[in-house]
Amino acid sequence: MKRLIFLIFLMNQNILASIDDANTPEVFQREYIYTNSELRENIQTVGVNTCVALVVLDDYGNGALAHFDAATNISSGLIEILSNFSDQSTLRVSLYGGQSPYKLERLLIDNLQQLGIEKVESIRNRSTSDSMNININLKTGKISQYDEFYSSSSYSERKFKLDRMKFSKRLYRHEDSIGGGDSVPDFRDEENNIFDFGF
C-alpha cells in the first residue's frame, strides 16, 4: 500500500512538473510579457497574493501576461500592453489573485473599461494565505495554476528586478517579449561559476 501511495505521489509530481518548465519565461512583479504561440508555448508568473495577474489573449495565438502590484502605474501599463494587439475586438481578458477588498482588481477593471474592454473575468484568491502561480499555454489558450518547481530566472536576475522596483512605478517589459524588452544584465556567467569569489 505504501508503494502504491508513493507511486501516485510521483505521478502527480510529474504531471505538475510538466506544466512548470525552467525554459518558460517567468513574469516578475511589476512586469509584463507580450509574445505569441510561435515563439513560446507557455508563459507564467508566480506568487500572485495581494498582487493581480492580468492575462490578455487573442484569436491569433498572441498573449500578454502582467503582474500588477498596488504601486504599479496601472493606466500607462494597460495602455502599453493593449497597444501590442492590433485587433482588440478578439481579446479575452482575465484577472487572477488579489485580496479583499479587491481594490487593485477594481482599479484594473475600471481602467480596462475606460480603454474599451468591457468583459473581464476575475478569479480571486480564496483566503489571505492563498497565492496563485499562473501558467498560460499560448497554443491552446488554457490558463492553469501550477506548483513552482523550477525558476527560469537566476537569483541575481530576480534580485535585479526586485531592486529596480524601488526606482519606478512603471510596468517593465519582459526581456523575452516580441520586439525586446527592458534591459536586464546577463547573469549566466556569474551563476554558472560558483567558485568565483571575486579575488
N, C-alpha and C positions, 0 to 999 in steps of 0.2 A: 504494500500500500504506500509506503514511504517513497519507493522508487516511482510509482505512478504519479504521486503528487509532485515530486521533483521534476519528472519529465514534463508534466503540464506546465509547471513554473518556467522551465527552459523554453518551451514552445511559445508561451505568452511573451517572454522577453524578446524572442526573435521576431515576433510579429510587431512589437513596439519598436524594436531597433530598426526594422525595415523602413519605418517612416523617418526616423532620425538618422541622418547621414552626415558625416563630417564634411562632405563636399557641398552641402546645401547652404546657400548664403543665409546667415542669421542677421536679422534686422535688430539693431541695438535700440535702446531707449532714445527717444527724440531723433529718430532716423526713419527713412523710408527707402524702399527699393521699387523700381519700375523695370519690368523685364517681360519676356514672353516665353511661351512653351517651347519654341525652337531653340532657345539658349539655355533655359533652366527648366527642369521638370518640376522642382519644388523650391519654395521659399518659406522661411519660418522666422518666428520671433519667440522669445522665451521670457517668462516671468511677468506676465500681464496680471497685476494685482490691483493696485489703485489706478494704474495706467489703463488706457484703452487702445486696443489694436484696431486699425481700420483696414478692411480688405476691399479692394476695388477690382472687379473682373469684367471683361467684355466678351463678346461672342467670337473674337478673333484670336484667343489664346494669350492676350495681354493681361497683365495683372500688376497691381501695386499692393504693397503691404507697408503700413506705417505703425509706429509705436509711439503714441502720444502720451505725454505726462502733463501734469497740471501747469507747468511752466512753459509749455510749447506755445509758440505763436501760431494759433490754430488757423486763423484766416489766411495768412500768407502760405502756410503749409498746405492747406487744402487746395488753394489756387494752383500752387506748383504741381501737386500730384495730379489734379484733374487736367492740367494743360498737356499732359502726356497722351491723353486719349483723344483721338480725332473724332470719334463718333460717340458722344456721351449719351445717346438715346439707348444704347445697348448695355449700359453699365448696371452691374449688380453690386450693391454696396452693403457691407455689414460691419458691425462693431462687436468687439469681444472684450470682456473683462469689466473693470470698473468696480467701484464700491458705493454703497449707499451714502449720500442721497443722489448719486449718479450725476453730479454737476458737470463733470468733464464730458460724459456721454451727451448730456443735453446741449452743451456748447457745440459739440461736433455736429449734432443733428441740426441745430439752428443754423449753423454756418453752411452746412451742406444744402439745406433748403434755400438759403439765400443765393446759392450758386446753381439752383435749378434741380437738385437731386431730391426728389420728394419721398421716394421709398427707401427706407434704411432699416435693415433687420438688426436687432440687438440680442446678443447672447451674453448675459451678465454672470459674474461670479455669484455663487450662491451664499457664500459666507465671507467674513473678513479674512479668513485664513486661506481662501481659495486663491490660486494663481494659475493662469492658463498659459500653456505653451501651444502656439498655433502654427500649423503646417498647411500650406496651400499647394495642392497639386495643380499646376497650370494646364496640364494636358486634359485633365478630367473636370477641373473646376471644384474638386472636392476639398472641403476645408475640414481639417481634423485637429483634435487635441492629441498631444503625444507626451511621452516621458522623455526628458532630455538625457541622453547617454553620451553624446559627442558634441563638442563645440567646434564649429568651423573657424572660430576666432581664437587667436592665441591670447594668453594672459596680457601681454604687452599691448596688443591691439585693443582689447577690452578696456584696459586702463587708459589708453589714449582717448578712446571715445567717451569714457566717463569724464576725464579731465576737460575735454573740450566743451562739455555741457555747462561748465562754470562761466564761460565767456559769452554765451549767446543763447537766446530762447528760440532760435530758428530751428526748423526741421532739417536735419542734414540728409544729403542724398547718399545712399549706399554706393560704395565704390564699384560694385558689380552691376549697377544699373545700366540700361541701354543708353549709350552716349556718355557713359562715365558718371562719376560722382565726385563727392568731396574727397580731397586728398587725404590718404592715410599712409603713414610710413610703412615700408616693407620690414616687418619684424621677423621674417623667416630665418635669416642667418642667426639672429640673436636667440631665437627659440631653439634652434637645432644644436647649438653649441653650448651644452650645459656646463662645460668645464672652463669656459672663458670668463674669468673673474676680473677682466679689465686691467691686468698687470702690465 
